[in-house]
Amino acid sequence: MEKRCLRFADISVSEKMLYSLFLMTIGIGYLFALTHMYYTHQMRDGQAGMSIQDVMIAYYGSQDQTRLGAAINGGPMEPNLKSADDKEKILAWLSSDKSEARFTQSVAPILNSSCVGCHNPEVNPSLPNLTSYEGVMEVASSKGASLTGLVKISHIHLFGIAFILLLVGRIFIFSDMSVALKRIIVVIPFLSMLIDTLSWFITRNNPSFAYVVVASGALMGVSMGAQIVISLYQMWLGEFLLSDAQQARVKKIAVGVQAWALPILSASKFYVLKTAPIVWNNTIVIMRKITLSAYNAARYQLETPLVLSAEEQLNATQCKQQLQSKGYGVWFAGKGWLVKESLLSWLFFGSVEELESYVTNHK
């Protein structure tokens, strides 16, 4: 016997009222979230309104001003300051040597009275910590979002929104439409949310990925909004306002969308199967690089100290300067040299001879 799934026409008015209030609350909450995001990130580039440049600065950073400077100089934190003089004191400290003594004397009292009510890890762990000199220094540079900060925000973001999408999608499943189209609409916001969150981390190193952040976030909002609108419409209006001819027309449109979407999904499946071995091989290469880099970093910490002659010290200094002039990172802690070739590739040399050989081969 064929199983018939429940539709909105099968549920009680009480359930419809409950579901409708929940969906409307989520929709309004999402609009407030967009408004909050607008006022949080706008003016990061010094210009009114939200732009892709604001998103780049939020995650990648800016060479023109620090995160704290952008926040109080036309940004979302400026209205919280008591006076323009407070803003000028903070900006003056940011443009100086940022000493802890001057911070304690002139900046900390301003932050304590205007900012730490929210920027406190005990109150809101997702916001930068402005209760200490070390915490303020995290946002007193031109760097973008910190890795620890993104990890902290992303797990809260994923846990919270996943439950919202689950409940909205569960209600949307009661709608009457093409099964294939319904599955696509249910899956899209989850995939968009994951792509959006992962793109935060990539944008820290590649600002061009800010476009992916914006596109995936917009796609998630549009798909979730579509679920809310379709659910509310079919709950209260669909069965009363649509004639048989109109319902047939809607089903015809749904079939057309399905016919348009399925070839795309099929092509995507073919592309994934074709590129999966390449992605897998590249993943193995990356994991090998990460493992080797971790091993070399451990050697840098654990190797026994070197005893270098004056000539060896001179040769090592010259090698270090040559590598740094080519953009390599080089560190020496008495036990050997740690060389950063790229973000994922770190090498360790335990003797001057190894270092010189490496420099010679990379001229």
C-alpha positions as CSV (number, residue, x, y, z in Angstrom):
1,M,0.0,0.0,0.0
2,E,1.4,3.4,-1.0
3,K,2.2,5.7,1.9
4,R,0.6,9.1,1.7
5,C,2.6,12.0,3.3
6,L,0.9,14.7,5.3
7,R,0.3,18.0,3.6
8,F,-0.8,21.4,5.0
9,A,-4.4,20.5,4.2
10,D,-4.2,17.6,6.6
11,I,-3.1,19.5,9.7
12,S,-5.3,21.3,12.2
13,V,-5.8,25.1,12.4
14,S,-3.9,25.1,15.7
15,E,-0.9,23.6,14.1
16,K,-1.1,26.0,11.2
17,M,-1.2,28.9,13.7
18,L,1.8,27.5,15.6
19,Y,3.8,27.0,12.5
20,S,2.9,30.4,11.0
21,L,3.9,32.3,14.2
22,F,7.2,30.4,14.3
23,L,8.0,31.1,10.6
24,M,7.1,34.8,10.9
25,T,9.2,35.1,14.0
26,I,12.2,33.5,12.2
27,G,11.6,35.7,9.2
28,I,11.5,38.9,11.3
29,G,14.6,37.7,13.3
30,Y,16.5,37.2,10.0
31,L,15.7,40.7,8.9
32,F,17.0,42.1,12.2
33,A,20.1,39.9,11.8
34,L,20.7,41.4,8.3
35,T,20.3,44.9,9.8
36,H,22.8,44.1,12.6
37,M,25.3,42.8,10.0
38,Y,24.8,46.0,8.0
39,Y,25.6,48.3,10.9
40,T,28.4,46.1,12.2
41,H,30.4,46.0,8.9
42,Q,29.4,49.2,7.0
43,M,32.0,52.0,7.1
44,R,34.9,49.6,7.5
45,D,36.2,51.0,4.2
46,G,35.5,54.5,5.4
47,Q,32.5,55.0,3.1
48,A,28.8,54.9,3.9
49,G,26.9,51.8,3.0
50,M,27.7,48.1,2.8
51,S,30.2,47.0,0.1
52,I,32.3,43.9,-0.8
53,Q,35.3,45.9,0.5
54,D,33.7,46.0,4.0
55,V,33.5,42.2,4.0
56,M,37.1,41.9,2.8
57,I,38.3,44.2,5.6
58,A,36.3,42.3,8.2
59,Y,38.0,38.9,7.4
60,Y,41.2,39.8,5.6
61,G,42.1,43.1,7.2
62,S,43.1,46.5,5.9
63,Q,46.4,48.1,5.2
64,D,44.9,51.6,5.8
65,Q,43.5,51.2,9.4
66,T,43.2,48.8,12.2
67,R,40.0,46.9,13.1
68,L,39.6,48.9,16.3
69,G,40.1,52.2,14.4
70,A,37.6,51.2,11.7
71,A,35.1,50.3,14.4
72,I,35.2,53.6,16.2
73,N,35.9,55.9,13.2
74,G,32.6,55.8,11.4
75,G,32.0,52.2,12.3
76,P,29.5,50.5,14.6
77,M,31.3,51.3,17.9
78,E,31.5,55.0,17.4
79,P,28.0,55.8,18.9
80,N,29.0,53.9,22.1
81,L,31.8,56.4,22.9
82,K,30.9,59.2,25.3
83,S,32.5,62.0,23.2
84,A,34.6,62.8,20.2
85,D,37.5,63.4,22.5
86,D,37.4,59.7,23.6
87,K,37.6,58.7,19.9
88,E,40.6,60.9,19.3
89,K,42.4,59.5,22.3
90,I,42.0,55.9,21.0
91,L,43.0,56.9,17.5
92,A,46.1,58.7,18.8
93,W,47.1,55.6,20.7
94,L,46.6,53.4,17.6
95,S,48.8,55.7,15.6
96,S,51.6,55.6,18.2
97,D,53.7,52.8,19.5
98,K,50.7,51.3,21.2
99,S,52.5,50.9,24.5
100,E,50.8,49.2,27.4
101,A,51.6,52.1,29.8
102,R,49.8,54.6,27.6
103,F,46.9,52.1,27.0
104,T,46.4,51.7,30.8
105,Q,46.5,55.5,31.3
106,S,44.3,56.9,28.5
107,V,42.6,54.1,26.5
108,A,41.6,51.4,29.1
109,P,39.3,53.8,31.1
110,I,37.4,54.7,27.9
111,L,36.9,51.1,26.9
112,N,35.9,50.1,30.4
113,S,33.1,52.8,30.5
114,S,31.9,52.4,26.9
115,C,32.7,49.0,25.5
116,V,33.4,46.2,27.9
117,G,29.8,45.8,28.8
118,C,29.5,43.8,25.6
119,H,33.1,43.1,24.6
120,N,33.7,40.8,27.6
121,P,34.4,37.1,27.1
122,E,32.2,36.2,30.1
123,V,29.2,38.1,28.6
124,N,29.7,37.6,24.8
125,P,32.5,35.2,23.8
126,S,31.9,35.8,20.1
127,L,33.0,39.5,20.3
128,P,36.6,40.7,20.6
129,N,37.9,40.9,24.2
130,L,38.5,44.5,25.2
131,T,39.0,43.9,28.9
132,S,42.8,43.6,28.7
133,Y,45.8,45.0,26.8
134,E,46.4,41.6,25.1
135,G,42.8,41.4,23.9
136,V,42.8,44.9,22.6
137,M,46.0,44.3,20.7
138,E,44.2,41.6,18.7
139,V,42.1,44.3,17.1
140,A,44.7,47.1,17.2
141,S,46.4,45.8,14.1
142,S,45.6,45.9,10.4
143,K,45.0,42.1,10.5
144,G,41.5,40.7,9.8
145,A,39.5,38.4,12.0
146,S,41.6,36.1,14.2
147,L,41.6,32.4,13.7
148,T,40.4,31.7,17.3
149,G,37.7,34.3,16.9
150,L,36.4,32.7,13.7
151,V,36.4,29.2,15.2
152,K,34.5,30.6,18.2
153,I,31.9,32.3,16.0
154,S,31.6,29.5,13.4
155,H,30.6,26.8,15.9
156,I,27.9,29.0,17.4
157,H,26.8,30.0,13.9
158,L,26.6,26.4,12.7
159,F,24.8,25.0,15.7
160,G,22.3,27.8,15.9
161,I,21.3,28.1,12.3
162,A,21.3,24.4,11.7
163,F,18.4,24.1,14.2
164,I,16.5,26.9,12.6
165,L,16.9,25.4,9.1
166,L,15.9,22.0,10.5
167,L,12.6,23.4,11.9
168,V,11.8,25.6,8.9
169,G,12.6,22.7,6.5
170,R,10.5,20.3,8.5
171,I,7.5,22.6,8.2
172,F,8.2,23.3,4.5
173,I,8.1,19.5,3.8
174,F,4.3,19.7,4.3
175,S,4.0,21.8,1.2
176,D,2.5,20.3,-2.0
177,M,5.0,20.5,-4.9
178,S,7.4,18.4,-6.9
179,V,9.4,16.1,-4.6
180,A,12.6,16.7,-6.5
181,L,12.2,20.5,-6.4
182,K,11.3,20.3,-2.7
183,R,14.5,18.3,-1.9
184,I,16.6,20.9,-3.7
185,I,15.0,23.8,-1.8
186,V,15.6,22.0,1.5
187,V,19.2,21.1,0.8
188,I,20.4,24.5,-0.6
189,P,20.4,26.5,2.7
190,F,22.4,23.9,4.5
191,L,25.0,23.7,1.7
192,S,25.1,27.5,1.5
193,M,25.6,27.8,5.3
194,L,28.6,25.4,5.2
195,I,30.2,27.1,2.2
196,D,29.6,30.5,3.8
197,T,31.3,29.5,7.1
198,L,34.3,27.8,5.4
199,S,34.8,30.8,3.2
200,W,35.4,33.0,6.3
201,F,38.6,31.1,7.0
202,I,39.7,31.2,3.3
203,T,39.0,34.9,3.1
204,R,41.5,35.5,6.0
205,N,44.2,34.6,3.5
206,N,42.6,35.3,0.1
207,P,40.3,38.5,0.2
208,S,38.8,37.5,-3.2
209,F,36.8,34.9,-1.4
210,A,34.7,37.7,0.1
211,Y,32.5,37.3,-3.0
212,V,31.9,33.7,-2.0
213,V,31.0,34.8,1.5
214,V,28.4,37.3,0.2
215,A,27.0,34.9,-2.5
216,S,26.6,31.9,-0.2
217,G,25.1,34.0,2.5
218,A,22.6,35.5,0.1
219,L,21.7,32.1,-1.3
220,M,21.0,30.8,2.2
221,G,18.8,33.7,3.0
222,V,16.8,33.5,-0.3
223,S,16.3,29.7,0.0
224,M,15.2,29.9,3.6
225,G,12.9,32.9,2.7
226,A,11.4,30.8,-0.1
227,Q,10.6,28.0,2.3
228,I,8.9,30.5,4.7
229,V,6.8,32.2,2.0
230,I,5.8,29.0,0.3
231,S,4.8,27.4,3.6
232,L,2.7,30.4,4.7
233,Y,1.1,30.7,1.3
234,Q,0.1,27.1,1.1
235,M,-1.1,27.0,4.8
236,W,-3.6,29.8,4.5
237,L,-4.1,30.9,0.9
238,G,-3.2,28.1,-1.6
239,E,-6.2,25.9,-1.1
240,F,-8.6,28.8,-1.2
241,L,-7.3,31.1,-3.9
242,L,-6.1,28.6,-6.5
243,S,-8.6,27.2,-9.0
244,D,-8.1,23.7,-10.5
245,A,-6.7,25.4,-13.6
246,Q,-4.3,27.5,-11.6
247,Q,-3.1,24.5,-9.5
248,A,-2.5,22.6,-12.8
249,R,-0.5,25.6,-14.0
250,V,1.6,25.7,-10.8
251,K,2.3,22.0,-11.1
252,K,3.3,22.5,-14.7
253,I,5.7,25.3,-13.6
254,A,7.1,23.0,-10.9
255,V,7.7,20.2,-13.5
256,G,9.4,22.7,-15.8
257,V,11.7,23.8,-13.0
258,Q,12.4,20.2,-12.2
259,A,13.2,19.5,-15.8
260,W,15.6,22.5,-15.7
261,A,17.2,21.5,-12.4
262,L,17.7,17.8,-12.9
263,P,20.2,18.1,-15.9
264,I,22.2,20.6,-13.8
265,L,22.3,18.1,-10.9
266,S,23.2,15.3,-13.3
267,A,26.0,17.4,-14.8
268,S,27.2,18.4,-11.3
269,K,27.3,14.7,-10.3
270,F,29.3,13.9,-13.4
271,Y,31.7,16.7,-12.6
272,V,32.1,15.6,-9.0
273,L,32.8,12.1,-10.0
274,K,35.3,13.2,-12.6
275,T,37.2,15.6,-10.4
276,A,37.0,13.6,-7.1
277,P,40.2,11.7,-7.8
278,I,42.0,15.0,-8.5
279,V,40.6,16.6,-5.4
280,W,41.5,13.5,-3.4
281,N,45.1,13.4,-4.7
282,N,45.5,17.2,-4.0
283,T,44.1,16.6,-0.5
284,I,46.7,13.9,0.2
285,V,49.5,16.2,-1.0
286,I,48.2,19.0,1.3
287,M,48.0,16.6,4.2
288,R,51.5,15.4,3.6
289,K,52.7,19.0,3.6
290,I,50.9,19.8,6.8
291,T,52.2,16.7,8.5
292,L,55.8,17.4,7.4
293,S,55.5,21.0,8.4
294,A,54.2,20.0,11.9
295,Y,57.1,17.6,12.2
296,N,59.6,20.3,11.2
297,A,58.0,22.8,13.7
298,A,58.4,20.2,16.4
299,R,62.1,19.7,15.6
300,Y,62.5,23.4,15.7
301,Q,61.4,23.3,19.4
302,L,63.0,20.0,20.5
303,E,66.4,19.8,18.8
304,T,69.5,20.4,20.9
305,P,71.1,23.9,20.8
306,L,73.7,24.5,18.2
307,V,77.2,25.8,18.9
308,L,78.2,28.1,16.0
309,S,81.5,29.6,15.1
310,A,81.7,33.3,14.1
311,E,82.1,32.2,10.4
312,E,79.0,30.0,10.6
313,Q,77.0,32.7,12.3
314,L,77.9,35.1,9.4
315,N,77.1,32.5,6.8
316,A,73.7,31.8,8.5
317,T,72.9,35.5,8.7
318,Q,73.6,36.0,5.0
319,C,71.5,32.9,4.1
320,K,68.6,34.3,6.2
321,Q,68.8,37.6,4.5
322,Q,68.7,36.1,1.1
323,L,65.7,34.0,1.9
324,Q,63.8,36.9,3.5
325,S,64.5,39.1,0.5
326,K,62.6,36.5,-1.6
327,G,59.6,36.5,0.8
328,Y,60.5,33.4,2.9
329,G,59.9,33.5,6.6
330,V,63.0,32.5,8.6
331,W,63.3,31.9,12.3
332,F,66.3,30.9,14.5
333,A,66.0,29.9,18.1
334,G,69.5,28.4,18.8
335,K,68.4,24.9,17.7
336,G,68.2,25.4,13.9
337,W,66.4,27.3,11.3
338,L,62.7,27.1,10.6
339,V,61.9,28.3,7.0
340,K,58.4,29.1,5.8
341,E,58.1,28.4,2.1
342,S,54.3,28.9,2.0
343,L,51.3,28.8,4.3
344,L,51.4,24.9,4.4
345,S,55.1,24.2,3.8
346,W,57.6,24.7,6.6
347,L,61.2,23.3,6.6
348,F,63.7,22.8,9.3
349,F,67.5,22.9,8.9
350,G,69.6,21.7,11.8
351,S,73.0,22.9,10.5
352,V,74.5,25.8,8.5
353,E,75.5,23.4,5.7
354,E,71.9,22.3,5.2
355,L,70.7,25.9,5.2
356,E,73.4,27.0,2.7
357,S,72.6,24.0,0.4
358,Y,68.9,25.0,0.4
359,V,69.7,28.6,-0.4
360,T,72.1,27.6,-3.2
361,N,69.4,25.3,-4.8
362,H,66.8,28.1,-4.6
363,K,68.8,31.0,-6.2
